Amino acid sequence: MNRRVPEDQAARDRAIRRTDRSIALSAGAGSGKTSVLVSRLIQHMRAGRAPSSICLLYTSPSPRDRQKS
């Protein structure tokens, strides 16, 4: 059976594994940005390379998110 990884999942996996440099994530709501950042932080900590600083910027909630409130 040939299981193909969706392109967006493959991109997230590459961003998590590539811990030798900083990254910037820009994607739509619910696309997994926070999951990628948390996974990268865990990877760094396991390797004994916890970052000295972390910067997270989030924009206003999407209209869909505002409707849930």
Buried (B, 14 or more C-beta within 10 A) or exposed (E): EEEEEEEEEEBBEEBBEEBEEEEEBEEEEEBBBEEBBEBBBEBBEEEEEEEEEEEEEEEEEEEEEEEEE
